[in-house]
């Protein structure tokens, strides 16, 4: 699996490695989520207060913060990541 999902006290931290040529497509998809146009097949997006994205040459790091009083379901977020990675042509 090309990503690691870690639940923290304040949300979720995700590191996607070995992005290679798919990095720009992933950044475009995550930018859409930041702008409220997430296409993931889950309602977890409704819990999202903020999404920070940091990328380097072969890694994308995401920091998801939920709306106060909510928590993300890691299984649903993983399904969303699988969908996004597949859409960008990456294997999960």
Buried (B, 14 or more C-beta within 10 A) or exposed (E): EBBEBEBEEEBBBBBBEEBEEBBEBBBEBBEBBEEEEBEBEBEBBEBBEEBEBEBEEEBBBBBBBBEEEEEBBBEBBBBBBBBBBEBBEBEE
